[in-house]
Every structure is written in C-alpha cells, then in structure tokens.
C-alpha cells in the first residue's frame, strides 16, 4: 500500500515537471531567413565634365567579358562590351577570328560603321572614330549632348544611366502574422525594394541609310547627317512613343520595333522620314526583320515585358501602309532574329538557336530546320562569310552554306 | 556507425564493461506545436528508435521517422540516446536525438526544391509498465528542424533566385510503446 502511494507521488511529481516543460515550449516560434538574389539596374549619376575627361581610345586587345551588340564591317567584327567599349576582331577567317584591339568608350552600347568611320554612342555623346588604319584608330569627332534624354537637370551638367547589378537581400521573420513569404513577394511588400528601374534602359540602336545615321532611344528616333562621314551632324529628333527597342532598315524603309508594336517609316527622303503605319500588339519585347513581302516580329515576355507572349508574328507588308498579321507561331523565349534568303534564324535565349525555312510563311512551324540547344543565343547576324550568334557564353560563328545543317566554325568565349 | 555497432553487439547479448546490453526500441506517435508558425501550427510526427540498452539506465541507437508539417514532409534520421531513472513501475527519463532531416518526399522541379537540415530534439518523459510485457511512454520536448526552400526565376525576374531558410521550432508531445 505504502509502495503504491510512493509510486503515485513519484508519477504525480514528474507529470508536474512535464507540464512545466510543456508551458515553456508552448511558446515556440518558427523562424525563416529569406535570401533573394536578382538582377536589376540601379541609377548611376555622372557629372558631364567628369565623364568627358574619361579615357577614350584604342587599347591592346583583351578578353571579352560580356557581349552586347555586334556589328560586321568588311572583314571586321565589332563586339560591344556593354558600357565599356568595343572589341575589334579580324574576321577574315571566321574559323579563326583574331582579337585585334579594344576601343575604350565609356557608356557605349551601340555602333555603326560608314566609310571607315565608326560611330559609337558614349552616354550623351556620339563619337566618330577613323578606322581606316585598324592599328591606328583615331577619335575624329565628338558630337556633344545628342542623347539628352539622360540629362537629369536643365543645366545639363549631370546625367543618369543605369548599371546592371546583382542584388542580394536578406530578411528574417518569425511565423507571427504569417501570410507566407511567397505571397508577400508576389505583392511586392516586405522589406524588398521592387526592381522598378527596368524600363529606364537607355540603349540607343543605330543603323545607317541614305547618308544618315538613325539612332533610336527608348522613345525617339534621332537623325544624323553623315554625308561627310567624319563630321556627323545632328539633324533632328522624331518622337515615336515609348519602349522603342530596335531599328531595321530595308529598301528605304525603317522598321522600328517597340514594346507595343512595329513602326514603319518611309525614309526615301533620308533627312525627313515619314510615318507609314504602326502595327500594334500586346506589350512585349520585339525585334523585327523583313524581306520584300513579309515582316517577322518576335514577341518575348521577360522582366521588362511581363505581359508579353512568346511568339513569332508574320506580317504581310506588301501594302506598307496596312501591315496585316498573317500568322502567329508559339516560341519559347525569342530574342534577336536574322533572315537570309528563305531562312530565318531565331535566338531563343536559354533555349538556343532555331533555324526555319520561311519560303511558305503559313507553314513556318512545320519547317524547323535545326534547333541548337547547347548554347544560349541572344542575337544573330547572317553575315556574308558566317552566321554570327551572340550569347552569354560568347560569340559563335557557323558555316551556314547549307542552311539545313549549321557547322560551328569558332567561338570567342567570354571570360 | 557507433550506434550500429552497438546494435550489432546487443544482438548477441554480450556483456560490456560488466553490464548486460540488450536490444531496445521505442515507437512513438505525436503532435508538434508552434505558436507562431510556417506551414501549419500543428504538425504530426512518428518515429521509431532502435538501439542498445546498457544496464537499466542508458540506451543509445538510431531514430528514423516522418514529420508531417502539412505543406512539408521531413524524414529525420538521427542518433538517439535515453537516460532513465529506473523505478519499478513509472520511470522518468531524458531523451535526445541529433541528426538530419531529409526532404526526400518533396517534389523537386527545376524551379523549386527543398534542402533538408539538422534536427535536434531533446525530450523529457515517463515510461511505465502495465504488465511484464507492455511498457508505454509519454514525453514532451522541443524539436528544432532546419530546412530550406529554393525557388529559381521568381517574381524578381529571370535569373533571380530565392532561398527561404526555415528554422522550425516546435514543442513535441509523443505517446509510444516499447516492444
């Protein structure tokens, strides 16, 4: 009897201990630490005087660390290193391209060459380099303040650009007031600042036609008279709307891709291009290429164009004043594209490079020739000697004499 | 490894350092609670401990289980130990598990996946005998489970990457049997 009550006492006291422990642990809280890494653009402010005193000119060749726009002139390949300058590559033999030198051009994103004069943007200025002797390139002209959309004040003493940046944010929270971290992110709340700089990109896009250099920025078309190649003269500005991205010249016409549609301009009077038509579509990023009868427009959804679809639109442009959508083909994530004869090459971003026969524009989907998935592809130039494809891995060149079977000739790898 | 070696030794019932060592096991089911929580405030847990009993006081072995957090499944595998204050019918004891919680049961996609993490679970409880064969136990404890969720190409755009490193702090209450 006594032993039984001892047992009861013992168990009672331990049950008391258990309850005390339970009371302590009952207030346990879950915790979480969120780490988010994303690419965005942050604004960078420059003093005009400080920027103009920066070093411009030829440097010894160096490795390509990032590929931007590419440009082909004679046997030379120009590769833009975004915001830094231009690599010049001797491309006489596409199987063995040779890096010759590097032109340091702060703020450069685009270029064009006219009669041995290389035009390159440098933030707010347009620079002209004489490249007739590739070993002795000279800056021959600086046209100042021609990209004024970057200025942040009326005195034009300061301007702003955006710099690609990888941002990592870390926040912690416990389960109190839990709405779920994914829910919070989707609503852009929490401690993170949303990447809202994306649309501010100021990349000019250049093309030459009829003795004029045409440069588009995000909302206008700027004209320069380059009849005297080494003395580019700013002519005027044509407002186009917003979200302007690419410009493609074809037989005295300019085809301008924007986030909302394609503008067609008659440039038969090169100094006074006249609008012919605007083909509008849903918001998407959209480069364009054309041939005699059709325009090929790729629409891409992405950071800047979230609402967009991923598709190839084929437009009938026999009547340039009334472009008509003939057919839309679903794509994966199309970026740049190029056309040569009846072959269309589409860069599908991380999904690689696709080639199509487009002789029958209503059956493009059935006429995929090849799909190279091994490398990301961003932009393509069907150049006379090779098909030149850029991507994050570098610049690849293919022999495309047999369009059905591309043969890799060389890669200039990014380092 | 050490625990596995001990299980092997227990299987042959060999004496060690003058003590009798025997195979022992516990199978438990219970709930886990957190006042401020992710996933769900109440989670379910089952686990089974298999080890060797050194004398009447100490046992060591391996513990495996499944924790259902309702939104996340974790498979904890741990080294476990028990130290009892032996009494005739009701014996208080302390237990501890230290190991790793795996997320094998979670679906893995290219855009979303989990990584497991360390688990630590001290407990205090009572064992009691109903007859010579049936022994039961109840325990209360604290479980700390680390786990990480990774998400690629999030709402922050292509190339973005997000990791949520959770530390799940839970009170545990378990009921079990010793076979």
Interface residues (C-beta under 8 A of the other chain):
Chain A: X3 X7 X10 X11 X14 X15 X17 X18 X21 X22 X25 X26 X27 X28 X29 X30 X31 X32 X33 X34 X35 X36 X37 X38 X39 X40 X174 X175 X176 X178 X180 X181 X182 X185 X186 X195 X198 X302 X303
Chain B: X33 X34 X35 X36 X37 X38 X39 X87 X88 X89 X90 X92 X124 X125 X126 X128 X138 X139 X140 X141 X142 X151 X154 X155 X156 X157 X158 X159 X160 X161 X162 X163 X164 X165 X166 X167 X168 X169 X170 X171 X172 X173
